[in-house]
């Protein structure tokens, strides 16, 4: 039997399906005077998305911050990129694109 770390669902972030805003319990919501540390489940029913005013039921659980995205059983496949967090994946993708643009622009220096 394998032991897995028990995650705290109170720290899970929730993303608005309408605009992409992510509610993070550790930050709260300054616009609606929601104190940091308030879990999504404890938000009032009248709470709305601070960006697009979508209702609370328009949000979906995206898990805790810093957790690798995807199904847990699939994280071991590939070249290791499945274990990267969404932020790390963005840095890898956009860093690669920036490097490709720099290489392309350096070709103009060849004569």
N, C-alpha and C positions, 0 to 999 in steps of 0.2 A: 504494500500500500504506500503510495507516495504522498508526502505532505506538501500541501500548497499553502502559500501565504493567504490568509483571509483578508480580503480587501474591505475597506470601509466604504460602504455605499453612500454614506453621508457626504463624502468628498467628491463624488462623481460630478462631472461637468455635464451640462445639458446644452444642446445646440438647437437654435431656432431653425426649423426646416424652411421657413419663408425667406430669411435674410442671411443666415449663417452666424448670427451673434451667438457667442458661447457664454452662458452663465457659469461663473466659477464661484463656488461657495467660499473659497478663501478670500476672494475680493469683494463679494457682495454686489450691491447695485446702488451707486451713489445717487443716480437720478431719482430713484424711488425710495430713498432712505432705508435701504436694506443693509444691515450691519454685516461686516465681514464675518465669516464663520456660519452664516445661515444656510442650512441645507436646502436644496431645491424643494423637497417635500414640505418644508415649513413655510414656504412663500405663501402669502395670502392668495385666495382664489381670484381676487381682482387684479393681481399682478399681471402686467403686460411686458412684452419685449421692449426694452428701452430704445431700440432702433426702429422697429417697424410696427410696434403696438400689437403684435400677434398675441393671442391668448396663451395661457400656460400649457394647454394641451397640444400646442403646435411644436413643443420642444421634444427632443429625443435624447436619451442618455448616450453620451459618448465616452463614458468612463473617466477615471481619474487623470489628472494632468501628468504628462511624462510617461504614460503607459504606451507600449507599442500597439499600433492599431492592427486589427484583424483578429481572426479566431485563434485562440490559444494553441490549439493542436497544429496549426499551420505555421507558427512562428519559427520552427526549426528548419524549414526548407529554404532553398535558394542559396545565394552567396552571402548571407548574413544581413541583407537589407531588410528582411522581414522583422528583425529585432529592433530596428530603428524606430524612434518616436516620430510622430508627424513633423515636428520641428526639424529633426535631423534629416528626414527625407527631403524636406523643402530646401534645406541648405545644400544637400547633395545635388539635387536637380538643378536649382538655379545657379549654384556654383559651377556645375558642369557646363551649363549654357553660357555663363559669363566667360569661362575659359575658352569655349569654342569660338565665341565672338572675338576674343583677344587674338586667338590663333589666326582667325580669318583676316582680321585687320592687319596682322603682322605680315601677311602675304603682300600687302601693298608696298612694303619696304624692300621687297626683292626686285632686283633690276637685271 
